[in-house]
Amino acid sequence: MDAHGLSERRACRLLSISRSVYRYQPKKPDDCEIAEQLLQLAERKPRWGFGKMFQRLRNQGYGWNHKRVRRVYREQRLNLRVKPKKRLPSRQPTPLTQPEATNESWSVDFMSDSLQSGRTFRTFNVIDDFNREALAIEIDTSLPAGRVVRVLDAIAAWRGYPRRLRSDNGPELISQQLECWAEKNHVLLDFIEPGKPAQNAYIERFNRTYREDVLDFYLFSSLAEAREVTEQWLEEYNAIRPHESLGGMTPYQYASVNVQQPESVHF
């Protein structure tokens, strides 16, 4: 029309389009009310997804198309964040049997509790499966993989490294840092299957005793107090408390009776 001076009618006929199509101007809908309703729902029901919100709006009498409501829902960034599932390789742990000597197999696990102030703390528990000896209980508000490695090295400094380390699939225990430590010291990491704590029964039974005797029995005001009480309890657990699974002997007594020396892994 501008270049050749044609009328609108003739130009549309040459291009085979209708004049109504040429004149059409898209109207951007006013979505303010939809956004307001969605934001109010999200504030009251933060765990509701799009499906529940859209059905709620329909039940309230709003006739908006679901595609339009979904577009506004996404524009407002109301999508629920879905935590990705942790992908783990298939686990085939060795059968849970009692080792024939110390340092053949250690079991480790984490526990959590809180101080009198409400501040939470964690414990990292290590036992020897042979005589159920408690090797260490590390206590702090945070126990990352690096701290786990230092605790295991501290135990190995006076006892030697184990052949196998049995654990669950916690993030600190499947970390690359622990994997490098195990490869360096020739320790086999033996992971249980997810959701089957019975495969790590030795440390689970120890955790129950520790919780009943210490964590549930005392109300700690500080981490220092928790560490002090735990240290005293560890000596009592290893030297005084009889174990039915050990024929009524303590871990120290059982280890002394079974004189087979531990085969520490040093290379």
N, C-alpha and C positions, 0 to 999 in steps of 0.2 A: 504493500500500500504506500509506503514512504518512497520506495525506490522507483516504482512505475506509475504512481498516481492512480492506482486502481481503487475502486470502492470496496467497502468491507464485504458486500454481498458477492461481488465478482471474485475477490481474492479468496474467500472461503470456498466458492464453488470450484475454483481452479485447484485448490489443495484438498478438496473432497472432505471438508470438515464443516460441521454445522456452525452457525453463528453463535448459538448458545454455548457451544464448547469453547469457542474463541473468547467469549465474554466472561467465562466462568472464573471466579475468584474464590479460592478456598477460604472457608471461614474457620479460623482457629477457635475451637470450643473453649469456653471458660471452665477450667477445671478447678477453680479455687474451692468450690464447695466440696468436690470429691477429695481434694487434698486435705481439707480441714477435717472431714469426717474420718479419713484414714489416720491422720495424725492423732486425733482424739482416741481412736480405737487402739493405736499402737502404744499410747501413753498408759491406757488402762489395762491393756492386755499385751504386754511386751513379747509374749511367746506365741502369739497368734500369727499364723502365716497368712498368705493371700487368700487361700481357700476359705478359711473361717471368717476373715474380714469381709470378703465379698458376699458370703451367704448372710452375714449379719446385716449388711447394708440392704440386701434384698428383703430380708425379713422386716426391716424398718420401713419398707415401702419405696425405696429408691429403685428406679428402673434403668440405671446406667448399664451399658453393655460391658460384659466382662473384659473385653479387650481394652476398652477405654480405661476401666478401673485398674487393670494390670499395668497399663502404660504409666498412669499417674503413680501407682504404687512403686514402680521402679524408679521413676523420676525423683521421688522422695527418699529413695534408698532405704526402704523399709524391709528389704529382703532379710530373712533370718540368716545369720551366719551358721553354717553347718560345719562342725568340727570334723575334719577328715579322719577317717579311721586309720589307726596305726597299722601299716602293712608289715607283717612279720613273716619270715620264712617258716616253712613247716617245721615244727619241733618234734623231735623223737628222743626224749630224754632216756638216759639209762635207767633200768629198774632201780627202785629205791631199796638198796640192801645195805646192811651194816658192813663198813669196810673192815679189813683185817688188821690195819695198822693206822696210826695217826698220819695225818697229812695226805691220806689218799683222797679224801673228799671233804671239802668245807661247804657249808650252807650259809647263805647270806639273805637278809631281808630288811625292809624298812618298817618302822612303826611311827605313829604320830600321837601327840598328846598336847596339852596346853598348860601353861603356868597359871598361877592364881590370878594374874592380871588379864588372862584371856589370850595372851600371846602364844601362838602354837610353836611347837618344836618337833623335831624328828629324831629318830634314833636309827643307827645303822648297826645291825646285830650280825655277829659272825660266830659260828660254832664249828667244831670238828665233829663230823658224823660218827667217828669211831667210838669215842667215849663221851659224846655230848658235851664236851668241854666248851664253855663260853670263852672265846678268845678275845672278844672286844665288843663293847657297846659304845659307839661314838654318838654324842649328843650335841645338837646345834639347831639353830633355826633354819639353816640351809645346808644340805649335804650334796653338793654336785659331784659329778663323776671324778673330778680331780681330787676331791676330798676322799672319796671311796678308795682311789688308788693309793693315796698316802696311808690310809689306815691299813690296807692289805700289806703294803710294804713294811710298815712298822711291825706288824705281826710276824711277817716272814723274816725280819731281822734277827729275831730270837728263836724262831720255830722252824723256819724254812718254808718254801712255797708248796702249795698243795698240787696234787696231780689234776684235780678236778674242782671246779667251783660251781655249785648248783645254786640257781636263782630263778626268780620269775622274770618277766619281760618289762620291768620298770625302765623308764627313760635313762636313768643313770647307769643301769646294768647292761643295756644294749648299745651304749655309746661307743664311738670309735676309740675314745681314749682308753676305756677298759679293754677293748679288743686288742689294742696295741700292747697294753700291759701284759695281757695273757699270752700273746704271741712272743713277746720278748722273754718272758719267764717260763715258757713252755707249760702253760696251764690251760687245760681244756675247759671252756665255758659250756656248762651243761644247763640249758634253759628248759624249764618245764613248759607244758602246753598252756596257752592262755585260758584262764578260768578254771584251772585244775590245781588248786593249792595243795591238795593231798599228795601230789608228786614231790612236794617239798616239805614233807610231814615233820621232819626233825626240827627244822627251824620254826615251823608253825607251832609245834608243841612248846618249844622254848619261848616263843612270843607270848603264848597264853600264860605261862608261869611268870614271866617278867611283868606282864600287865597286872596279874592278880597280886603279886607280891610287892610291886613297886609303884607302877603308874596309877593303879586304882587305889592303892593303900595310902599314898602320900599326896599332899597338895603343895606343890613346889612354888616358892616365891621367886626363884631365879634359876638360871641354867647351872650356875655353880653348885647350888644345893642339889639339883637333880643328878649332876655328875658325881658328887660326893656320895650320895646315898646309893647310886648305881654301882660305884666302885666297891663299896662295902658289901653290897649284895652279891656281886660277882664272886668275891672270895668265898662267901658262904655257900653259894650255889655250887662252886667247883670242889670245895673241900669238906663241906659239912652235910649238905642236903642229899639224902639217899635217893637213888633213881630206881624205880621198879624195873625199867627196861635194862638196867645194868645189874640185876640181881640184888638190889638193895645197896650197892656200893656207890660211892661218890665218883665223879669223873676222874679225880686224881687217883683214887684207889684202883679203879678199873684199869687205868693206864699202867699203873705199877705192877699189877698182877699179870697183865698181858705184856710181857717184857719185850715183845718184838719191836725193834727200833724203827722209828719213822724213816721213810725213805724220802728225804727232802729233795726237791728238784732244784739243783744248782748246776748251771752250765757256764 
